[in-house]
Amino acid sequence: MPIDVLKTLFEQHFHTPVERVQPLQGELGGSGRKIIRLGAAARSAIGILYNVREENAAFLQFSKHFRRHGLPVPEIYAEDLTHGAYLEEDLGDTTLYEFLSKNRAAGTIAPQVVEAYRKVVAVLPRFQVEASRDLDYSVCYPIASFDRQSIAWDLNYFKYYFLRLAGVPFSELALEDDFGRLTEFLLSAPRDYFLYRDFQSRNIMLRDGQPFFVDYQGGRKGALQYDIASLLYDAKADLPPELRQQLLDHYLGALAAFIPLDREAFTRHYYAYVYVRIMQALGAYGFRGFYERRAHFLQSVPYALKNLRWLLHQAELPIALPALMGAFQGMLASEKLQSIASEADNLVVRVFSFSFHQGLPQDETGNGGGYVFDGRSLPNPGREERFKTLTGQDAPVIDYLNQQESVHQYFASVLSLIDSTISTYQSRGFKNLMVSFGCTGGQHRSVYLAEQLAKRLRTKPAIEVQLRHLGLENLRK
């Protein structure tokens, strides 16, 4: 099994067998990588399983290069590219996005979050300029430069996976003409720097108040403006405009220590890169959300539209792009996209069933988890031969559990707690709640309980229920 490769790497590096295995990212993530924490006593490491050798090689090479420059990135402990596996330093669980989410209220962002962002933007020029000077760009994947072809990929991604699937009207020919003008303008900015590509709050870890950086495997040569635009216009981070400007000024101050800086020339191209980064992100949301029907990816769309609305009113480009600006106006007027925006105001309750043998479900919203209920005290249908091939979704198992008084008492207690929590969450404007039910095999009791809760919650107003049965998914695999 692939996990055995990570266990072997761990044992070879730490000279002790693995005692704990905890999956950190499942199908809710967008990359396809499996991220797993492995531990023994006080030792811990993050294992990665991914079958794209070139991307793995880029990450490993970049990591070693950045560490030679003293940059805060994870140490690589061990690697086995033949099996798509490597082991890296465990930087903890707190992303910049999670830190921001926990330290903002009523639109006010706490000073410690602002300070964390200032530290982050001050480090960025070291990646872009200092580490770029002797970086081997031949390992970049899938492309070594944010060039004409790379820009075309992003713009067409936006056109076909967002505009087209969202039903926003546009003229194909006129939009292509605008894409051509925009591309020429983007390429007129100096592009001899390292472009991190996914420089956003979820790819920055905080440990002891200091930032550490991950997920730069898509890096390539490009313009300075792209990465700072990615961070400051990171959709769900929803930074206020005045803070964005303060952080941009702080970044430019740090950048000026590395290169002669013409702020006016930098700003001339800056908002064009903000637009192209937002379009790239919308293309990704459309592909995952509209095309793959993974609805949680669409939760970022309203925030991206909010950014576009601000840009259209506040940031005039030095080139005319009438068809593209018309498409943006069409997006803002779209009833389909407005419905997504109204859905984003709902409380999202994610309900999981799982097997305790396979580890707890992971929270990927940046909110730190929720409730975990242990169903192993309830009568177990799995011990009876007639139920062994059935699940908690099947009528005979449902009927059996419905006849158990202990099940009704247990579920009534769960409902009382969840109802109270939902009421509080809605009154305080919270957006996410996670409720997980575990049992021995993740097949009968936990599935039944998750199904029953999801059924009840779907009758309540302003709630979006997302239901997954992790144990059953593993069985099917």
N, C-alpha and C positions, 0 to 999 in steps of 0.2 A: 504494500500500500504506500502511496506517496508520503503519508505522515511518517512512515518508518524512516524515510530518507532524512527528514528533519530531526527525528530522534537520534539517528546515528551521528549527524553533524553536531548536535548538542552534546552528546556523550563524548565525542572526540575532542571538542573544544573545552568542555568543563570537567571532563574525566569523572563524570557521575551520571547515572541513568536518569531519564526524565521521570518526574513524579506527577507533573500537572500538565494538562493540555487544554487550552481554552481558545476556541475559534473566535476571532475578533471581527471578521467581516464575511457576510454571506451574500446571498443573491440581491440584497438591497443595494450593494455597491455597484458602481458602474464600470470597474476596470476588468473584472473577470479574475483577478488575482485572489488567492486564498491567503488570508493573513491569520497566523496562529501564534498564540503566546505559549511558550514552553517553559517549565520551571522545575527546579529541584532545590529544596531548602531555600536559601536566600538568593539563589541565582535565578536569573530570568533572561529570556531572549525572545525575539520576534522571528518567527519562521515565515518565509514566503514560498508559495507554490504557484508557479505560473509557467505555461508551456511555450511562451514566445522567447526563444533563446536570445535574439538580438536585443530585445528590450531589457531583459535581465542583465545582459552584458553591459549595456549602456549605464544602467543604474549602478552596477558594481564598480565600473571604471570611474564614473563620475564621483561616487562616494569616496573612493580612495584618493582621487585627485583633490577633492574639496578638503578632505582631512589633512592632506599635506600642506594646504594653505591655511590650516587652522580654523576652518569654517565649522560651525556647529551642525554637523550631520551625523547620522548613526555610524558607529564603527561596524565594519563587516567582520563577523567572527569566522564564518566558514561558507563554502559554496560548493554546489554540485550542479553545474549547468546542464550536464547530460540528463539529469532528472528534473530540471526546472526548479531547483530548490536553492535557497540560501538562508543564512542565519545572520541576524543583525542585532545591534544593541536595542534594548527595550527602553524607550523614551517615556514610558508611562501612558496615561490615558487621556490627558487633558490637551485638546486641540485649542488653538486660538479661537475657533468658532464656539466651542463649548464654553470657554472662559468668558467670551463676550455674551453668550446667551444667558449665563448665570449671573452676570453682573451688569444688567441693564434693566431699567424699570421705567415705565411711562415715557419712553423715548429718551431717557437719560442714560448715558453710558458712564460707568464708574471710572474714576481717575486711573485706577490700576490697569484697566483695559487699554485706555489711551496710552499709558506708558508702555505697555506690552507692544502695541502697534508701532510706537516710536522706535523701540528697539528693533523690531522687524524691518522697518523701512530703512533703518540705518545700516543694517547688514547687507541689504540687497545689492548695493554697488560693489561689494566685495565679490559676490558671485559674478556679477555682470562684467566687471572690468578687471579686477585683480586676478581672479581665477581663470578668466577667459584667455589671458595672454599666452599660456602654455598648455591649454586644454587640447586634447586630441579629438577633434570634431569628426574624425572618420568613424567613431563608434556610435554616432547619433542614429536613432531609429524613431520613425521610419524615414526621416529626411534630415540632412545636415544643416539646412538653412531655412529660415522663414522667408522663402523666396516667392516668386510668382506662382509656382505650382502649389506651394503650401498655402498661400493666401486663397487660391482658387478652391482648394479642398474645403476650407472653412466657409467661404461664401456660398458655395454650392450646397454644402451641408445645411446651412441656414435656409437656403431657398427651397430645397426639396424636402427636408425633414421637418422644417418648422412652417414656413409660409404656406407651402402646398398642403401639408397635412392639417394645418389650422384653418384652411379655407380662406386665407387672406388673398384678395385679388391683386394681381400685378401683371404688367406687360413683360413677357419674357425677354423680348429684344431690348426694350428700354432699360430694364434692370441689368441686363448684361453689359450695356454701354456704361451704366453707372459703376458696375463692378470693375470694369476696365479702368475708368478714371480713378476710382478709389485705390486700386492696386498700384497704379503708377505713382500716386501721391504717397502711399505707404512706403514704397520702395525708394522714394527720394530722401528718406531719413537715413542717417548713418546706421549701418547694420553690422558692425564688427564686434558685437558684444555677445555674451552668453544670455540666451533667452530661456528662462526657467520653464516657461509654457503653462504650468499649472500652479502659479504662485498665488494661492488663495488660503483662506483661514483654516480650512479643513486639512491642509497639508503642512501646517506649522504646529509643532508640539511645544508646550510650555512645561519646563521642568525646573523647579526651584526659581520660578519667575523669569527664567531665561529661555529664549526661543531656540528651537532646533528645527531643522528643515528636512522634509522627506518628499518623495514623489516627483523627482526632477528627471525621471527617466525619459521623458519626452523632450528634453532640452535640446536646443540647437542654436546656431548663430542667428542673431537678429537685432532688432532695435531696442533701445533702452525703455521706450515708452510702454511696451506691451505688458511687462510684468507688474509695474506699479499700477497700471490700469486694471489688471486682473485682480489685484488685492483690493483696491479702493472701490471697485464696482462689482465685487463679489456679491451676487444677487441677494442671498438670504442673510448675509451679514448686515445689509441695509444700513450702511453708515450714513449719517447725516451730511449734507453738502459742506457745511462749515468744517467738520472734522476731516473730510476728504481733502479739503484745501490745506488745512494745517499739516496733514501728514505728507501731502505732495511737497509742500515747502520744506518740510524737514528732510524728506528724501533728497530733494535737489541740493540742499545744504550739504548732506553727506556725500552726494555724487561729486560735488565740486572739489572735494579733496582728492579725487582720483583722475579727473580729466578737466581740461579747460571747458567751462560750461557757459553756453549762450542760452539763458532761460527763455528768451523769446523764441529762438529757433526750436528748442525742445517743445514748448507749448504749442507751436504752430502745428506739429504733427500729433500732439498728445491725444486730442479728442477723436481723431480719426482712428487711433489705436484703441481707444475706449469703445468706439462703435464696433470695430471688428472683433474685439474680445467678447462683447455682449452677443454679437451674432453667432460666434463660435459656441458660446454657452447655450444659446437658444436652440441651435442645431442639435446639440447633445440632449437637451431636455426633450425636444421633439422626437428624436430617434428613440430614446428610452421610454418616453411617456406615450406619444401618439402611436409610434410604429410597433414597439415591443409591448405596449400596453402595461407598462410599469408605472402606475399612476402617481406614485410618490415623487417621481422626477418632475412632474408638472407643478409641484408646490412652489418651485422657485420662479415660475413664469411671472406671477404678479409683481414680484420684486424687480425682475428684469424690465418689465413694462414701466414700472415706476421710474427706474433709471432712465429709460428712453424718453419718457415724458419730460423729465428734468433737462436732459440733453437738448431736446428739440427747442426748449424755451431759453436755455442758458448758454449753449455752446455752439456757436456758428462755425461751420467748417470753411476753410479758404477755397474750397472747390464746390461746384454745383452738382448735386446728386438728386435731381427731382424725383426720379422713379423710386429710388431707395427711400427717400424721405416720405414719399406717398405711401409706400408699403408700411413704413413705421406708423403713419397716421391711421392706416387701415387696421393695423394690429390693435391700436389703442381704441378704435371704434368697434372692434369685433365682438359680437354677442357671445360667440363661443369662448373667446379668451376672457371676456368679462365673467362668464359663468365659472371659469377656473378661478378667477380672482375671488369670487364670492365663496367658492368652495374652500379657498385658502383661509377664510375666516372661521371655518369649522374647527372643532376640536377633533383631531385625528387620534383614534384609539386603535392601536395595533395589538391584536390578540394572537398569541402563539400557543401551540401545544408542542411539547418536546419530551425527549427521554433524558432522564438525569444521567444516564450512562454516556450521553453524547454532548453534555455540557449545556450551560444556560444560553438562551437566546441573547444576542448582543444588540444593544441600542445604538443605532447609527444616526440618530437625529441630533446628537449633541446635548441631550437633556438628562443623561445620566441614568436611564433605566426607569423602572416602575415597580409593579407588584409581581412577585413570583409566588404562586400557590402550589403546594405539594399535595397531589392527589393520591399518594401512595397509601394513605390511611383508609381509603375507601375500598369496598369490595372489588376484587380484581376479576373481570370477565376473562382475562387472558389465561387464567388457571383452568378454565373449563374448555374441553376439547371442541365443543360446538361453536365456540367463539374465536378460536385461534386464528382462523384465516380472515376474520371480519375486523372492522374498525369501529371507532366511536361514531362514525357517520352512518353505520348500518342499523336498520330498524330493530333486529333482534337484540343488539347490544344496547341501543337506546331504551328499548322496553325493559330490559333487565335492570339497567341502572335507575330508570324511573321508578322501579318497584322498591328501591332501597331507601328506607327512611333516613339513613345516615347521609346519603347523597343529597337529599332535599335540604337537610339541616346545614350541611356544608355549603351548598350553593346559595342558600338564603343569606348566610353570613358573608359570603363573597359579594353578593349583590348589594347588600347594605353598605359595605365599605366602598365598592366601586361607584355606586350612585352618589354617595356623599362626596367622593373625590371629584367626580365629573362636575357636580354642581359648583364646587369650589374652583376648579380649573376654568370653567366657562366664565364665572364671575370675575376672575382675575385675568382673563384673556390669554390663558395658556393654550398652546397649539398641539401638544403631543402628550399622550399617555400610553404606557406600554403595560399590558397585562399578560402574564405567561402562566400556563398550567403545565406542570410536569408530572410524569408518572414513570414507572419502571421502563416500559418499552416505547412510550410515546405513541401508542397505537389505539388504546381503548379509552381509559378514564380521562386522560388529558385532552384527547380529541373531543370527547363528549362534552366536557366542561367548556372548552373553547367555543365549540359550536353553539352551545346553549347561551353563553354570554353574548356572542356576536349577534345571535338572533334577537335577544332582548334589546341590545344597544341600537340595532338598526331601526327600532321603532321610535327612537328619541330624536328630537329636532337638533339641527346644527352639529351633528356628529357624523364623521366619516369613519367607517369601520374597515380595517384591513386585517384579514385573517390568514394565517399560515400555519400549516401542520408540519413542523420540521422533521419529526420522527417518521411521518408517512413519506415525506420527500426523500429521506434517506433510504427507506425501504424500497421505494420505486427505483432508486438508482441502483 
